Amino acid sequence: MLTRHSFIAAAALTFILLGVTVAAAEEEKMADFLFVQSAKSMSFDPATNKLTLENVSPVTVFFTDRPERIAGNMKTTAFIPFWSEGKDSFKSDPPNADISIIDGKTLKQTVVELQDPVLDGDTLTYTVKLTQGDMPAAGTEVAVFIDIIGRPLTPLSVAGVGRRSFRRAAIY
C-alpha cells in the first residue's frame, strides 16, 4: 500500500524522469559546417595583415561531412554576420582558413586565422594572422577554405533549411 509520502516521491521521480526525457528530446542536433569563398584576385599588405579579396563571389558555399552530408550556398552578405552573431560566433573563436592562390603558374597555399571581415561591394577584406606558409603580395583565382563552425540542425538554421531541400540549399 502506498503511503502519501511514497506517492509524492514516486510522482516527483516520474516528473524528473519526464523532464530529463523532454530535455534530451529538445537538445539540438549539431553539424560542423565548412565554407568556401572564391575571388578573381587578392592582395596582401603585411604591414597591416590585411588580405583583400577582389571580385569576390556573392555566394559562399557551405557543406558538411558525414553523416549529415549537407551542401548549399548562401549570400556572402549573410556569411559575414557569423563574426558577430550568436554565442558560437567566429569573433570569440576565429576560424582558420587555407588560402589557395594561383601565383603565376604556381599554386600557393597559406593557412591563416580570419578576423574582422569587411565586405564592400565585391571586395572582401580580412585581418589575418599567418599560421603556416607565406602569403604572396598578390595572386589570382583565389579560393578560401574556411574551417568548421558548429550550427544547429533546426528548422531556421542553415542546415535545417538544407535538410528540407534534399540536403541542398540556397540561403538568400
PyMOL commands that set and color helices and strands:
alter all, ss='L'
color gray80, all
select helices_A, chain A and resi 4-26+76-83+158-164
alter helices_A, ss='H'
color red, helices_A
select strands_A, chain A and resi 30-45+50-56+59-63+71-75+96-103+106-120+123-132+138-152+168-171
alter strands_A, ss='S'
color yellow, strands_A
deselect
rebuild
show_as cartoon
